[in-house]
């Protein structure tokens, strides 16, 4: 009976470690999404600078106060967030804000020089 409880305890311990690691990855994904969403909004550079300082400060605190697995999971989740939401889609067109007018394009012919 004692060995059965020990085996069950070890199996549950493995599941706990895996669930904890997936949770840390999801937390890193959420932090990355939140930072990118707040950074992309039309805000001042002061707000964006404070946001990045807090973001990297959080990673520095995790680096100094936890084990490498947690830092790796956070970094993996944040990297996934940057790849998923940080990159511009290929068919997305850049539209200038309504306050600015696009520059006028003059119809000039370009002479090719051989």
C-alpha positions as CSV (number, residue, x, y, z in Angstrom):
1,X,0.0,0.0,0.0
2,X,2.8,2.4,0.8
3,X,4.4,2.0,-2.6
4,X,1.1,2.7,-4.4
5,X,0.7,6.0,-2.5
6,X,4.3,6.9,-3.4
7,X,3.8,6.2,-7.1
8,X,0.5,8.2,-7.1
9,X,2.3,11.1,-5.3
10,X,5.1,11.1,-7.9
11,X,2.7,11.1,-10.8
12,X,0.7,13.9,-9.3
13,X,3.9,15.8,-8.7
14,X,4.9,15.5,-12.4
15,X,1.4,16.7,-13.5
16,X,1.7,19.6,-11.0
17,X,5.1,20.6,-12.5
18,X,3.7,20.5,-16.1
19,X,0.6,22.5,-15.2
20,X,2.7,25.1,-13.4
21,X,5.0,25.4,-16.4
22,X,2.1,25.8,-18.8
23,X,0.6,28.4,-16.4
24,X,3.8,30.4,-16.4
25,X,3.9,30.3,-20.2
26,X,0.3,31.5,-20.4
27,X,1.1,34.3,-17.8
28,X,4.0,35.4,-20.0
29,X,1.7,35.4,-23.0
30,X,-0.8,37.6,-21.2
31,X,1.9,40.0,-20.0
32,X,3.3,40.2,-23.6
33,X,-0.2,40.9,-25.0
34,X,-1.0,43.5,-22.4
35,X,2.3,45.3,-23.0
36,X,2.0,45.2,-26.8
37,X,-1.7,46.4,-26.7
38,X,-0.9,49.3,-24.3
39,X,2.2,50.2,-26.4
40,X,0.5,50.2,-29.7
41,X,-2.3,52.6,-28.6
42,X,-1.9,56.3,-29.4
43,X,-0.1,57.3,-26.3
44,X,2.7,59.7,-25.4
45,X,6.3,58.5,-25.4
46,X,6.4,59.1,-21.6
47,X,3.7,56.4,-21.1
48,X,5.4,54.0,-23.4
49,X,8.8,54.5,-21.7
50,X,7.3,53.8,-18.3
51,X,5.5,50.8,-19.6
52,X,8.7,49.3,-21.0
53,X,10.6,50.1,-17.8
54,X,7.9,48.3,-15.7
55,X,7.9,45.4,-18.2
56,X,11.7,44.9,-18.1
57,X,11.8,45.6,-14.4
58,X,9.3,42.7,-13.9
59,X,11.6,40.4,-15.8
60,X,14.6,41.5,-13.8
61,X,12.7,40.8,-10.6
62,X,11.8,37.3,-11.8
63,X,15.4,36.8,-12.9
64,X,16.7,37.6,-9.4
65,X,14.0,35.9,-7.3
66,X,13.0,32.7,-9.0
67,X,14.3,29.6,-10.7
68,X,15.4,29.5,-14.3
69,X,12.3,27.5,-15.4
70,X,10.0,30.3,-14.4
71,X,12.1,32.8,-16.3
72,X,12.2,30.5,-19.3
73,X,8.5,30.0,-19.3
74,X,7.8,33.8,-19.0
75,X,10.3,34.5,-21.8
76,X,8.7,31.8,-24.0
77,X,5.2,33.1,-23.4
78,X,6.2,36.7,-24.1
79,X,8.1,35.7,-27.2
80,X,5.0,33.9,-28.5
81,X,2.9,37.1,-27.8
82,X,5.4,39.2,-29.7
83,X,5.3,36.8,-32.6
84,X,1.5,36.5,-32.6
85,X,0.4,40.1,-31.9
86,X,3.5,42.2,-32.4
87,X,4.0,41.6,-36.1
88,X,2.0,43.4,-38.8
89,X,0.0,41.2,-41.1
90,X,1.1,41.0,-44.7
91,X,-2.2,42.3,-46.2
92,X,-2.7,45.0,-43.6
93,X,-2.4,48.5,-45.0
94,X,-0.9,51.4,-43.0
95,X,-3.5,54.1,-42.7
96,X,-2.4,57.5,-41.5
97,X,-4.2,59.0,-38.5
98,X,-7.1,61.3,-39.5
99,X,-5.3,64.4,-38.3
100,X,-2.5,64.0,-40.8
101,X,-2.9,64.2,-44.5
102,X,-0.9,61.8,-46.7
103,X,1.8,63.5,-48.7
104,X,0.9,64.6,-52.2
105,X,2.3,62.5,-55.0
106,X,3.3,64.4,-58.1
107,X,3.1,62.6,-61.4
108,X,6.6,62.9,-62.7
109,X,8.2,60.6,-65.1
110,X,11.5,59.0,-64.0
111,X,14.3,58.8,-66.5
112,X,16.2,55.6,-66.4
113,X,20.0,56.0,-66.5
114,X,21.8,53.0,-68.0
